[in-house]
Amino acid sequence: MNPYAKLIFTMSLLLGTTMTISSNHWMMAWAGLEINTLAIIPLITKPHHP
């Protein structure tokens, strides 16, 4: 995976987590969880090395 893409997905994961923790409304918490879901999918689909 491209290092820049990995950085963007990791930063999106941190943004979603921060957004979920600091939200005052359920809609913002839901949006943060959706960002986390979209950011984690490419990170877990990379090939694993034994």
N, C-alpha and C positions, 0 to 999 in steps of 0.2 A: 504494500500500500504506500502511496505517495506520502512523504512526511508532512506535507502541508495539509493534505486531506485528513490525516490522523490528528493533526493539531486542531483542525476545525471541528472534527467530531468530538474530540475531548473537551474543547471549550464549550461546545453546545451542550455536552453532558453536564458540565459544571454550571452553565447558565440555567439549564432546566432544573437542576437540583436546588440552586439558590432561589430560583423563582418559586419553586414549590414550597420551600421552607419559609420564605418570607411573605407568602401571599396572605391576604386578609379575606379573600373571597374564593369560593369554591371554583369559580370559573378560571381564575388565575392559577390555582393549584392544578386543575385539570390540564391547562395549557402547558404548565411546566412538566407534568408527567408525559404529555404527548411529545414534547421536545426531547425528553429523556428516551422515550421509546424510539423515536426516529434517529437519535444519535447513537444508540447502542447497537442497532441492527448491523450497520457496516463494520463495527468493531468486533462483533462476535462471528461474523461470517468470513473473516480472513483465514487463510489456511494455517493449520496448527503444525508445529514441528515436534517430532517425537523426542 
